[in-house]
């Protein structure tokens, strides 16, 4: 895969994944609208939401380790 092709992907940080999960819960948004809002594929949004409990746990663990 060429370098220019790699630039088309939107790499999400843990913070952005956590934010997507929050928005999904607050707005009760469809996965399609979340994909458009966060500029992701529908499959990527689906994967994040399937892993939401793991992502929340990792995010909170990282946040707590930074605070301490």
VENPEUR-V189422 format. One record per helix or strand of 3 or more residues. SS is the DSSP state (alpha for helix, beta for strand). FROM is the first residue (numbers start at 0). LEN is the number of residues. If there is no record, write none. Layout:
SS;FROM;LEN + SS;FROM;LEN
//
This chain:
alpha;2;4 + alpha;13;14 + alpha;30;8 + alpha;41;9 + alpha;51;16
//
